[in-house]
Amino acid sequence: MNLNFFEELEKGIEKAIERKVDKVEGMDNEEIELAQKLDAIEEYTIDRFEGNMAIIEDRKTGKMKNIEKVKIPEECKEGDIIKCINGKYILDKEETKRIEDEIQEKYKNLWE
């Protein structure tokens, strides 16, 4: 593949992140799809906070990772889903809500 292609992809992702830092849906769908095809989007769950660190779990591998709290959006809390695109962490509110609803439904079914 042409190196220029990857440079253009990186620029496109950076521009999309600058436009809408807190939402994945703020990015152009084509850019997201391309990043997914290139496996350039990492998805994590925030496990907990310890001091100035956020302990996050890779949703694919289950591996834990420590990152500085300042690298994630301020409104993030434990259990939130964040995506890392081109080194920038973005809160995925839709996926977080979907997971929360799924868990609530499981609890509800457990007691019926």
Secondary structure as UniProt FT lines:
FT   HELIX           3..19
FT   HELIX           24..26
FT   HELIX           29..37
FT   TURN            38..39
FT   STRAND          41..50
FT   TURN            51..52
FT   STRAND          53..58
FT   TURN            59..61
FT   STRAND          64..68
FT   HELIX           69..71
FT   TURN            74..75
FT   TURN            78..79
FT   STRAND          81..85
FT   TURN            86..87
FT   STRAND          88..91
FT   HELIX           93..110
//
